[in-house]
Amino acid sequence: MRKNINRRDFLTRAGALAAGTFMLPSLAEAARQAGVTLAEKPAGIQLFTVFEKMNTDPKGTLEQIAKIGYKEIESAFSTRGKYYGYEPKEFKALVEGLGMTWRAHHALGAPFKMPPGRKLPTGSDGKPITIPPMKNLRDNYQELVDDAASAGLSYLVCASTPVGTTDEIKSSIEVFQKTGEAAKKAGLQFAYHNHATEFDPVDGGKTPYELVLSQTDKDLVKMELDLAWATKAKKDPVALFKEHPGRFPLWHVKDIKADLSTITAVGTGVVEFKRIFEAAQIAGLKYFFVEYDLAPGIETVETCYKNLQKILA
């Protein structure tokens, strides 16, 4: 097993050994040894990135994604219902037939409810999309776990959940624990995906993120860190990894502009991907998924992949 080393550690060791006779690797090589390359952990994609395309032509869209080079898939909800209109095993077969692996699925923590002041996105017809009834972890956690297990997934992920009050956080934590226990029995892992609001203090106390981390079993409830939303909240992903090593097996590789408001293609914003990937072993990274919320086109998806290749070269 390769030893974890960050940039500062490497420079310290280099200085200490400079007068010796050892042949030291370059800084880039040290970073490579400590981090992740695309060859070691193939790039994945969260399908919310291509939400509308998956609703209109899931098979054709997956073919385009596979052609770009993505190898891992994380699914989300669809206006078609179920898994883009497929049963779990059918969707698994479709993905695998294209040379990719379906690793994780996003589910809501509670019944769907639009945030105040927000509207549903519009489809190609200019009208708001129609969302069919969706299962959620609060009411249907066992069904969702069973579906994920039948598809051979590695992870079931809570995409979002109410965390605006202490009572909502307490309820969500209870749901997470139950889901984590059921997932373990079924042979998969449960994880929680964040937005920026999880880092806002609630009721004058701690943040929802702190409470989830401290009040759930670290083996039953893992975290899927969204790198852009963490950056928006001015949280350092590497610091989180060091505070809770091994707790972050999944990442959303998403970028955000300097205004900390506008999502942009990977590699064109301010998220420090190279530095973050150098801490992959500390985080316990297993899979990462590129995400660009409602990307304007497949060209953006390809740009993200190509930029990520350069970052992890």
SVG drawing of the C-alpha trace seen along z (x, -y; Angstrom):
<svg xmlns="http://www.w3.org/2000/svg" viewBox="-47 -37 72 46">
<polyline fill="none" stroke="black" stroke-width="0.4" points="0.0,0.0 1.4,-3.4 1.9,-5.8 -0.1,-9.0 1.9,-12.2 0.7,-15.7 2.6,-18.6 3.9,-20.1 5.0,-16.7 6.9,-16.1 8.7,-19.4 9.7,-18.9 11.2,-15.5 12.9,-16.9 14.6,-19.6 15.7,-17.1 17.2,-14.8 18.6,-17.3 22.2,-16.8 21.9,-13.1 22.6,-10.6 19.0,-9.5 17.3,-10.0 14.1,-11.8 11.0,-11.7 9.7,-14.9 6.9,-16.8 4.6,-15.7 5.5,-12.1 5.0,-12.3 1.6,-13.8 0.7,-11.1 1.7,-8.4 -0.5,-10.0 -3.5,-10.7 -5.6,-9.2 -5.3,-8.8 -8.1,-8.1 -6.4,-4.7 -6.7,-3.7 -10.2,-4.9 -12.1,-5.5 -14.3,-8.6 -18.0,-8.3 -20.9,-10.6 -24.0,-11.6 -26.8,-11.3 -28.6,-14.4 -26.0,-16.1 -27.9,-15.0 -31.3,-15.0 -33.4,-16.0 -31.5,-13.8 -32.0,-10.8 -35.7,-11.5 -36.1,-11.6 -33.5,-9.0 -31.8,-7.1 -30.2,-4.5 -28.8,-7.0 -27.6,-9.3 -25.7,-6.4 -24.1,-5.5 -22.8,-9.1 -21.5,-9.0 -19.7,-5.7 -18.2,-7.0 -16.7,-10.0 -14.9,-7.7 -17.0,-7.6 -16.9,-4.2 -19.0,-4.6 -22.7,-5.6 -24.6,-7.1 -28.3,-7.4 -30.9,-9.9 -34.7,-10.4 -36.4,-10.5 -39.7,-11.8 -40.0,-8.2 -40.3,-6.8 -38.3,-3.8 -34.8,-3.9 -35.3,-5.9 -38.3,-3.7 -36.4,-0.5 -36.5,2.1 -33.3,2.3 -31.9,5.4 -32.9,4.0 -31.1,0.7 -28.0,2.6 -27.9,4.7 -28.2,1.6 -25.3,-0.1 -23.1,3.0 -23.8,3.6 -22.1,0.3 -19.0,1.2 -19.8,-0.8 -20.8,0.1 -23.8,-1.2 -22.3,-2.0 -24.8,-4.1 -28.3,-5.6 -29.6,-8.8 -32.9,-8.8 -34.7,-11.5 -34.6,-11.5 -38.2,-12.6 -41.2,-13.2 -40.3,-15.6 -41.1,-19.2 -39.9,-22.3 -37.9,-24.7 -39.6,-28.1 -39.1,-30.4 -37.9,-27.6 -39.6,-26.3 -39.3,-23.0 -37.0,-23.2 -38.5,-23.4 -38.3,-20.7 -37.5,-21.2 -41.1,-22.2 -40.7,-25.2 -43.1,-23.8 -42.2,-22.7 -41.3,-19.1 -43.7,-16.6 -42.3,-14.6 -44.0,-11.2 -44.5,-9.9 -41.1,-8.9 -40.1,-6.6 -38.2,-8.2 -36.0,-6.9 -38.3,-8.1 -41.3,-6.1 -39.7,-3.5 -36.1,-2.9 -36.4,0.9 -37.9,0.9 -35.1,-1.4 -32.5,0.8 -34.0,3.9 -34.0,2.4 -30.4,1.2 -29.4,4.7 -31.2,6.4 -29.3,4.1 -25.9,5.1 -25.2,1.5 -22.4,0.6 -24.1,-2.5 -27.5,-3.9 -27.2,-7.7 -29.5,-10.2 -29.6,-13.1 -31.1,-15.6 -33.2,-15.7 -34.8,-18.4 -32.3,-19.9 -33.6,-23.4 -34.5,-22.8 -33.2,-20.7 -36.2,-18.5 -35.7,-17.9 -32.1,-17.0 -33.0,-14.6 -35.6,-12.9 -33.1,-12.7 -30.4,-11.1 -32.9,-8.5 -33.7,-7.7 -30.0,-7.5 -29.3,-5.1 -32.2,-2.8 -31.3,-2.9 -27.6,-2.3 -28.5,0.8 -30.8,2.1 -28.2,1.4 -25.5,3.3 -27.8,6.4 -28.3,6.2 -24.6,6.0 -24.3,2.4 -23.3,-0.9 -25.5,-4.0 -24.1,-7.5 -25.3,-11.1 -24.8,-13.8 -24.5,-17.4 -25.5,-20.8 -24.2,-24.1 -27.0,-24.5 -25.8,-21.6 -22.9,-23.8 -25.2,-26.6 -25.7,-26.5 -29.2,-25.6 -31.1,-27.1 -28.0,-28.9 -26.1,-25.6 -24.0,-23.2 -24.4,-22.7 -26.4,-19.8 -23.2,-18.3 -21.5,-18.3 -24.5,-16.6 -24.8,-13.9 -21.1,-13.1 -21.1,-13.0 -24.5,-11.3 -24.5,-8.5 -22.5,-5.3 -19.4,-5.9 -19.6,-2.4 -23.3,-2.6 -23.4,-6.2 -20.7,-7.4 -20.6,-10.7 -20.6,-11.7 -18.9,-15.0 -20.0,-17.5 -16.8,-19.4 -18.5,-22.5 -21.1,-22.9 -18.5,-22.4 -16.4,-25.1 -19.4,-27.4 -19.9,-27.0 -16.1,-27.8 -15.3,-24.4 -12.0,-22.8 -12.6,-19.2 -9.1,-18.2 -9.7,-19.4 -12.9,-17.4 -11.1,-14.3 -8.4,-14.7 -11.1,-15.3 -13.0,-12.2 -10.6,-9.9 -12.2,-7.1 -15.7,-8.6 -15.8,-10.0 -15.8,-7.1 -17.8,-9.0 -17.3,-12.5 -19.2,-14.7 -16.6,-16.3 -18.3,-19.6 -16.8,-23.0 -18.1,-26.5 -17.0,-30.0 -15.4,-32.6 -18.7,-34.1 -19.4,-30.8 -22.8,-30.8 -22.5,-29.7 -21.8,-26.0 -19.3,-25.6 -17.5,-22.8 -14.9,-20.9 -11.5,-22.7 -12.9,-26.1 -13.8,-27.2 -12.1,-27.6 -12.4,-24.1 -8.9,-22.8 -9.3,-19.4 -5.6,-18.5 -5.0,-19.3 -8.2,-17.5 -7.4,-14.3 -4.0,-14.2 -5.9,-13.5 -8.0,-10.7 -6.5,-8.0 -7.2,-10.0 -10.8,-10.4 -11.2,-6.7 -12.3,-7.5 -13.8,-4.6 -15.7,-6.3 -16.1,-9.8 -18.8,-11.2 -18.6,-14.3 -21.7,-16.4 -22.9,-19.6 -26.4,-20.4 -28.6,-20.3 -25.6,-20.7 -26.5,-22.7 -25.4,-19.9 -23.3,-16.7 -20.4,-19.0 -20.2,-20.2 -20.1,-16.6 -17.2,-15.9 -15.3,-19.1 -15.6,-18.0 -14.1,-14.6 -11.2,-16.0 -10.3,-18.6 -10.4,-16.0 -8.0,-13.8 -5.6,-16.7 -6.0,-17.3 -5.4,-13.7 -2.7,-13.0"/>
</svg>
